[in-house]
Amino acid sequence: MMAGHGDPCNGEEATYCMNGGTCYKIPSMNSLSCVCNENYKGSRCEQFQLFSTSTDAGQAGLIAAVVIVALLILVVLAVVIYYTRKILKDKKQQRQQHPQKEYWKVTPRV
């Protein structure tokens, strides 16, 4: 007898469980039960459960939030760099168009 599952099924009852699950009789309830193989679930092991690397949905949400925040920071940084360069370029063009006179320089007489 398997602890917690009952006696193993025999004959036709052994085919009760799907996808390689192991069938057991529960004598106190007069019913059949299945112990499923890895990646299967359900009362008869009929549902395939996809492999998942994340056991916690909160962990996936945290990773997504960190990625979104990092992207937002990069976008803000790109905008700041763009406008800073634009302002510096405009100032340089203004200086070239309107050069300031240098009053403090002494020009030699001939």
Number of C-alpha atoms within 10 A of each C-alpha: 9 8 6 8 16 17 16 17 18 11 6 7 13 17 15 16 21 20 17 16 21 19 24 24 20 16 11 7 7 7 10 21 21 23 18 21 13 13 13 19 18 14 14 21 23 15 14 12 12 8 8 8 7 9 8 9 8 10 11 12 11 11 10 12 12 11 12 12 11 11 12 12 12 12 12 11 11 12 11 12 11 11 11 12 11 12 11 11 11 12 12 11 12 11 10 10 9 8 9 8 7 7 7 6 7 7 7 5 4 3
